[in-house]
Amino acid sequence: MTFTKGSNDEETKIQLILTYACPVEAILAGFYTTAVVNLLTWNMAYSVFPSVTFLQRKAFLIREFYEEDGEIIENPPQIQKYTDRGFHFAPKKNCIDLWNSSTPRGMPRHVGDVKCWTMTLNTDGVEPKDPVPDYVMRASHFSLHKPQEEFPITDIQCDAFTSPILKYTYTSSSTSWRASQPNFWLKFMQEELDSKIREEVKEIDTEDMSPEWWGRIESGAKNLSRTWSRYPAGKGWAFYDHLVPEWMERWDAVQTCSNPTRVEVSCGKKD
């Protein structure tokens, strides 16, 4: 949906794009240039690539465009829109520079981290109804693909992350839990989330739990949140989102250590 105001020479245009799922995932993993990987909430603004976007006025492709036969389009027409707005598109061979400058120590990132620009907006007179807490945005994680010869661009990789013990939807860097790269939601928090899920399951009527899930619980299966939709959610579950800021502090502390180790996190509970 597009809204316009003014004449053709001085036209202001606003595009309203609806997403089927998590909006943060759509922005981080859906756009094709660094110039638009910016996020706004009712009270905050975040830019994931602030230096190249606002200081250098550069833009990098973070998605490839393909012909119908599968061939890569080297100069897609979509980039002209941003060239007209004053951005210089860096050649693909320079994408390694973007990765080096935007990925601290090659680690996964999250919205509002040290590489982001974060701005508090003037909200005088604004009274939002049931606003999403700021920590939901800051606990949205993603990773940057390191350019390789066969895939020379730096693309953003993330997936929506949900759990029956979390009220809100977050994003997780798309690193397999078997991979060596650290991952906040799928690795660092796995044991804690699994433990809390098992606590909540004990309070659910057995008639509401499928035999499949009883088997998973009793067998000590891991990564229970990854298939949370099969739970009888909404019946007696407690949410633990209020602990996310503390979990993030401990995660950040671990990532700064030369020899990261798992840190025990709080077991506080909030209905």
N, C-alpha and C positions, 0 to 999 in steps of 0.2 A: 504494500500500500504506500503510495507516494503523495506527499503534501507539498504544494508549491505556493510561493507568495512572491509577488513582484513581477516585473517585466522580464522579457527574455535576456536583456542585457544585464540586469541585476536581480536575477531570480534566486530565491532561497528555496532549497529543496530538502525535505526531510523524508527519508524512507523508513517505514515501519515494517520490520521483518519479524514474523512470528516463528518461533521454534517449536518443534514437536516435543523436545525433551529439555535438557539442561541448557539454559542460555549461555552460561559460561563456557561449557564445552563447545557450543556452536561457534563462539567467538574465537576461542583459542585454537580449535582444531579445524575450523571450517573456512576461514578466510585465506586468501592467496597471497597477501602482501603484509609485511611488517607494519606498514603505515597505518593500518586500521586495527591493529591488535591493542585496542584501548577499551577500558571498561568503565562504565558509570553506574553508580548506585544512587539512591536518593540523597546520600550525604558524602560520598567519596568518589574520587576519580583515580584511575590507575592506568599507567602506560607501561607495557611490557618491554618495549624497545625505545626508551625515551631519547637516548643520545642520538641514534641514527635518525630518528623520526623528527625531533624538534630542533636539535642543534645542527646536525649535518644535512638535514632535509634529503636523506637518502631513503630508498626503499629496497627491500630484498624480496624476491619471490620465495614463498614458503609452501607453494603448491605448484606442481607441474600442470600444464595444459596439454591435452592429447588430441590428435586427429582421430577420425573414426577408425582408421586402420591401426591405431595404437602408437603412432609416431608422435614424439614430443614436439610441440609447437615452440620454437625457440623465441619468438617475439609475439606473444599473444596480444591481441588488440585490447584486451581488458586493461592493460597497464597504461594505455594512453590517457585514461581518465585521471590517473594520479600524476602523470607527467604534466598534464595541463594545469594541475594544482601546484606545480613547483617542485615535485619530487624527482630526483635523479635515481633511476634504477641501476643498481650496481650489477655488474656482470656476475654470472653464476660462479666464476672462478674465485670471486671474492667472498663467497658465502662462508668460507672458513673463518674469515675475519669477524663476521657476525657471530658465529658460534663461539669463538674465543672471547669476544668482548661481552657476550650475553649469558654465558654459562659459567658461573663461579666454580672453578676446580672440576668442571665437567659433571657437576651434580645436578639432580633434578631441581626445578624451580617451583615457586608458588606465587600467586598473585600478591603483590605488596611486599615482595622480598627486597633485598638490598639492591638489586638490579632494576627495580621498578621505580618510576616516579609515582609518589602517592600524594594526593592533594585532598584536603578537607574542604568541602563545599560550604558556602553560606546557606544555611537552612532556616534563616529567620522567617518566621511565619509559616513554615512548612510543618504540618502535623500528619505524618504518615500513619496509616492504619496497619498495625501488625508488621512493622518493618523487619526484614531479615537481618540478623545480627552481622556486624562487620566481619566477625571471625569466619563466617561461612565463605566469604570471598577470599580471605587470606589463607584459608585451609584448602583452597582449590589448587591442586598441584598439576604440573605438566613437565615434560622433558623435551629437550631439543635434539633432533637427530644430527649427529656429526656428519658433515659432508664427506662423501666418498667419491671415488672416481666414477663408479657406476650410478651414483645418485648424488649429484653435486650440490643440492640445495639443503638448507637448514629448515626442516619442517617441524612443526609443533605436534607432539604426540600426547594425547590424554584421552581418558574415558570418564564418563559419569560414574560416580561412586555412591552407592546407597547401602544402607544397612537397616535392619528392623529396629535397631536401638538408636538410630540417628533420625531426627525429624527432618533435616534438610538434606538436599543433594549437593555433593561436593564433586571435585574432579580428582582423578588419580593419574599420575604419570603412567604411560602405557608400557611399563616395564613388567615383564612376566615375573611372577613371584619367585621363579627359579633362577632368574638372572642375578648377576653379581651387583648390579647397580642398586643403590638404596631406593626404597620406595616407602613413603609415609603410610599410606592407607593399606597397601597390600602386604607389607612386610613388617614395618616398625610397629604398627598398631594391630597386626593380625591376632596375636595371642590375647591381647587385652579385649578386643572386640569379640573374639570367640568365647572368652570366659564370661563376658556379660550376657551374650546371647544364651548361653547355657543356663545362667541364673534366671533369665526371663522365661525360658522354656519350662522351667520347673513350676511356674505359676500358671501355666496354661492347661486347660482341660485336655486330657489325653485324647478325647474324642475329636478335638480340633486339630490334632497333629497327625499327619499321614505316617504310615508305617515306614516310608522311605526316610522321613526326617528323624523319626525315633532311632532308626538304624544309624544315621549319621551322627546324631548326638551321642549315642551309646558307644560308638566305635571310636570316638575322639577325632572325628574328621576336622580338618582345618579349613580356613578361609570360608567360614559359613556365610559371611556377608555377601559373597560373590553370587550366591543363588538365593538371596533373601526373599525374592518375590514368591517363593514357594512356602514361606512361613504364613501362619495365620495372623498376619500383622494387624494391629489395631485393636487387639483384644487383650488388654492388660499389660501392654508393653510400656516400659519406662524409656525415656529418651535421655541421652548423655551428652548432647551437644554442648551443654554448658561447660564441659571439661575440655573442649577442643582448644581453647587458648592455652591452657596448661600443657596439653599434649604437644602443641606446636612449639612452645618454649623449650620443652625438653628435646624435641626433635632438632631444633636449631642448635641447641647446645651440643648435641651428639655430633652433628655434621661439622662442627668447628674443631672437634677433637682429631688428633692425628691417628688415633686408633679407636674408631667409633664402636661402642658397645651398646647393647640394648639397655634402656633405662626403664625401671619400673614406674608405671604411671598411676595416678590416683584412681581409687575405686569408688569415689563418691557417686551418689545416685540422686537423680532428680526426676520426679514424675512429670 
